[in-house]
Amino acid sequence: MTFVAHMFAVGLLVWFALLAVLIVMRVLNGDIFAAGMLLQNESDPGIAPERVLAMASFPAVIIGYAMVALHADVSTAHPSLPDVPETLISLLTGGNAVYLAGKIARGN
């Protein structure tokens, strides 16, 4: 990996970290209203497992693809983004399918 590519990789990881810190700070300050994001509905205070899965799988897919892109060979004449691995597509579609199945099963 060249020096420039290494600097871009470090910059991307720093940007992700700063974005995460910014979001966490705004949630803790109350600027972003996050209460009840995991609840099944307002009348039932139970946590919906499909919401937890959906909220965990999406960032995992984004981080996984960023890691794949950082390790891709871009030394060709026409560099492009790498293909999304099948495991990440399965994780994203599986998480969304479980979320929708939970919504349908609960009828809301």
N, C-alpha and C positions, 0 to 999 in steps of 0.2 A: 504494500500500500504506500503510495507516495505521500509526501509531507502534506500536500494540499488536500488530498483525499482524507488523510488522518485529521486534519483541522476541520474539515466539513463534518466528519463523523463526531468529533468532540463537540462542535457547535450544535449539531442536531440533538445530541444527548443533553447538553446544557439547556437548550431551548425547551425540551420536554420536561426537564426538571423544574425550570422556572415557571412553565405553564401550570404544572401540577401544584407548585407552591402557591401561585396566584389564586388558583381555584379553591384550594383548601383555605387560604386566608379569607377569601370573600365569603365562603360558606360559614366560617367561624365568626366573622364580623356581622353576619346576617344580611349581607348584600345579595347573596344568592339564597333563596328560600329552599331549603332541602328537607324540611320536616315532612314526613309522610311519604317519601319517595319509594320506600320498600313496603308500604302497607298494601293490603289487598284492596281495601276501599275505606272511605272515611268512617263508616259505621262499624267496621271490624278491625280492631287494632292489631291483628296478627300479621306477621311478616310473610309476604308472598315469595316462596323460594324461586319461582321463575323470574321475578324481578331481580333478585340477587344474582342469579346466573346471567341474565342479560346485561346487568351493569358490570359484571366482572369479565364477561367474554369479549365485549367490544374493545375495551382498552388493551386486553391481551392480544387481540388480533392486530390492532394498530402497532403495538410495540413489537410484535413478532414480525410484521412486514417491514418495519423500520430496520430491524436487525438483519433481515434477509437483504434489504436494499443496501445496507452498509457493507455487506460482505460480497456484493455482486461485482463482477468484472466489468468495468466501464471503459476498458482500453480499446474498444472497437471503434471503427470509423463513425458509426451512428449509435452513440450510447442511448439507451432507453431504460425505463424502469423494468425491473425483473418481473416475471410472471408471479402471480400470487400462488403460493404453495397450496396443494389440495387440503392439507391439514388445517390451514387457516380458514379456507372456505368452509370446510366441514364444521369447524368450531363456530364460525359466525352464523351459518345457516342452522346449525343444531341449536344454538342458544336462542335464536329468533323463533325457531319452531317450538321449542319448549315454552317460551314466553307466550306465544299465540295459543298453544294448547291449554295453558293455564287460564288464559283469558276466556277461552271458549268453555272450558270445564266449569268455570265459576259463573259464566253467563253475564259478564260485564264487559 
